[in-house]
């Protein structure tokens, strides 16, 4: 049986519960859930977060197989860069749609 790390489990529960990212309107208006969902679909937020979760799982598997601390640090650094890029893409697209976190 494969054991999951605590951070991985926390992220999975966060995604599963639908609490993902809290969005507010740039102009301060109240958030219309239908329009927010349209913006999230246009920006492919769910798809990007799911891909990030798969990348996290792959990183965890690679970390378990890594034999040196240097290799582990490189894997972590690479993943951190990917994670920042994904969130930057999401934030940029959602900003164009009129939302921010």
Secondary structure, 3 states (H helix, E strand, C coil): CCCCCHHHHHHHHHHHHCCCCCCEECCCCCCCHHHHHHHHHHCCHHHHHHHHHHHHHHHHHHHHHCCCHHHHHHHHHHHHHHHHHHHHHHHHHHHHCCEEC
